């Protein structure tokens, strides 16, 4: 593969208005990139872009809509002439017992966390292939895409799906001999708003306790979005597929899980 252009290159970030997405935007700017920052929350997106200068193009975008992603790609190419780095980063959290999470919240999780990535790939990959220049795609999954947890099944299931989707993407682009790198990003705890009321209007006591526990973990062990983004870009620079910026949150538990699978031992999940 040829060298990925970072300085003076163009990055597109979905889910850019807060948390990990906002950190990626700021780090890309710090490295000299121009950035198309996309989010469905127009007010938060405008607040992020204010004061960041003319190298940021804020675009209101709903990743659940193929038409909205196609329009985002069109804006990126019209404004900057191409894209070097695509972050399919938008995601949501829904918590609770599987059978108590209503159909609408299940559907929303699938539409944002899985089809949001698919829609991004369908909008951008054909253009990237046509351009033929070096590019890189990063799909955001989670440590939770390898390690399931009670009370967050929609998140675990959708992030597991993103892992498989991203492995398939890498294989397909290799089949074509495309000059497009691929990374699977699996964050651990990062300071964000993802646990702000992720349990609907009538949460069970178990869901409320789970969210309180997860917020406590974020407060105690979470990285800032900016520190996290520095690690992400370092991994991209090394063309890492498995982009695991916080290996301490995954490696030992994943090793134990793999050993348990091979030994046909029943899974041991965290208790809350």
N, C-alpha and C positions, 0 to 999 in steps of 0.2 A: 504494500500500500504506500501511496505517496504521503507526504506530511500534511497533517491537518492544520489548516490556517486558523489561528486563534487571534493574534493581534490583527486588527482591521477586518476580522471575519465577522460573520453574522450568526447570532444565536436566536433561536425561538424557544420560549419557555411558556408552557401552559401551567395553569395554577400558579401564576406569578405574583398574585397580589399579596401573599403573606407566606410565612413559614419557609419551608425549603425552597419554594419557587422564588420568593423574594431574595433569599440568599444567593441563589444561582444567578439572578439578574445582576445583583451588585458585584459578584465576583467576575462575571463576564465583562462588565464595564471596567472593572479594575484592571483586567488583562488586556484592555484595549478593543474589545469587541463592540459591535453595534447589536442592539437587542430588540427583538419584537416580544413584548411582554403581554401575554394573553390571560384573561381571567373572565369568569362570568360575573364577578362582583365589580361593577363599573366604578363605584365610589372608592372602594379600596384600591383598585388599580390606578385611578387618577391620583390618589394620595401617595402611592408608591412612586409614580413617575414624576411627581412634582419635585423639582429641584435636582433631578438626575441628569438633565441636559438633553440635547437634541439627538443623542445617540440611542435614546430609548423611544420606541414607537409603541404606545399602549393601544391594545386592540381588545375590545370586549368580545368575548368568544365563549360559546357554549360547546364543550367538547362532546356532548351527547348528540349534537347535530352534525351530520356529515357536511351539510351545506355551510355551516359556520366554520368548520375546519378548512373547507375548500376556500372560503373567503379569506381566512387567515393566511393560507399559503399565497394566495394572490396578492394580498397586502405586502407580505414579506418580499416577494419577488419584485413587485412594483416599486417598493421603497428602496430596496437595497440590492436588487439584481441577482439574488441567490441566497442560499442558506448553507452554512457550514456545520452547524451544530443544532440538533433538534432535541429538546427535552419534552417528552410526553410525561408530564409530571402531575397533572391534576388528579386529585383523589379525595374521597370522602370516607368517613367512618360511621358505621351504624352498629350499635351495641344492644345486647339483650339476649334472651333465650331465643333460639332459632324459631320456635313455633309461636313466639309472641311478637316477633318483628313483623309488621304488617307488609302486605304485598307491595305497596307503593315504595316502602323503604328498601325492600329487597331489590326491586326493579331499578331504583335509583342507583344503588351500589353497583349493579351490573353495568348500567348504562355509562356511569362516570368512570369507574375503575378499570373496566375491561374494554367496552366499546369506545370509550374516550381515547384509549391508546390505538385501537383498530382504526378509528376515524382519522386520527393523526397520521398513521402510516399510509392510509389510502390517499390522503390529501397531499402528503409530502414526498413519499418514496418515488412515485412516477416522475416527478419534477427533478428529484435528485439524480435518478438514473439518466434522465435526458441530459442534464447538465454535464454529467461525467466527471465532475471535479470531486476531490476528496471531501467527504462529509462523515459525520458521526451522529448516531442516534442513541439516545439514552432513554430507556423506559423505566419509570419509577415503580418498583414493587415495594418490598419491605422485608425486614427480618421475619415478619409475620407471613411472608410468602413461602417460607421454608418450615416455620414452626407454628403450628396451629394453637389456638387458645380458646378456652370457653368464653362465651359472652361476646365474641366478636367474629362470629362465623361469616357474615357477609364480607368483612374485610379480609379474613384469612382466605376464604374461597376465591375472592377476586384477585388477590395478590398472588396466590398460587397460580392462577390462570395467567397472570402477566409474566411469571417466570417461564412457563411453557411457551407462551406466545413469543417471547423475546429469543429464546433458544431457537425456535423455528425460524424467526426472522433472520437470525445470523446465518443459519444453514441455507436459506433461500438466496440471500445476497451472495454467499460464497458460491453457490451453484452458478450464478450469473457472472461471477468474476467482477462484481461491482466494487468500486473503490469507496465503500461505505462501511465504516466500523460500527459496531453495535456493543452497547453495554447494558447490563441489567443492574440497576441501582437498588440496593436493599438497605435503606436507612434503619438505624436503631433509634433510640430516643433523640429527638431534635425539638427544640422549643418551637411550638406552633399552636394554632387554634384548633387542631383536628379533634380534640376531646371536649370542645365546647358544645355541650348538650347533644351528644350523638345518639340519644336514646328515645327520641320522640316525645310526645306530650304526656304520656302516662308510664314513666319508667318504673320497673320493679326495683325493690330495695337492692337486689343483687346487682342489677345494672348500675345503679347509682354508686354502690360500693366499689365495683370494678373500675368505673371511671375515676373515682376519687383516688384509687390506688395507682392507676396509670398516670394521672396528673402528678401525683407525688413522685413517681419515678422520673417523669420529665423534669420536674423541678430539681431533683437531686442529681440526676445523671445525664440530663439532656445537653447536647451541644447547641451552641448558638447556630442559627442558619448560616451565618457568615463563616464560622469555623468549619462547619460541615461542608459548605460549598468549596472551600479551599482543598479539602481532601478529595472531593469529587473531581475537580479539574485536574488534580495531580494524577488520579487514576486514569482519566481520559487521555492524558498526555502519555501514559504508558500503554495505551490501547488495551486496557483491562476489560474483559467481558464481565467477569464477576466483580462488580464495583461495590465493595463492602467496606465503607469508610470506618465502621466501628466493629471490627472483627471480634472484639471481646463480648459482644452481645449475641453472636451467632455461632462461632466456631465450635466451642465445647458442646453446646446443646445439639448442634447439627450432627457432630460426630457421634454422640450418644444415640440420636434418633436413627442414623444410618445403621449403627451396630444393632439396634433393637429390631429394625426391619429385617436385616439379614438373619438375625437369630429368631425371627418370628415372635418376638416378645411384644406384648400389648403396649400401646403407647402410654407414656406418663406425661400428662399435661399439667400446667400450673393450676393451682387451686387459689380461689379468691374468696 
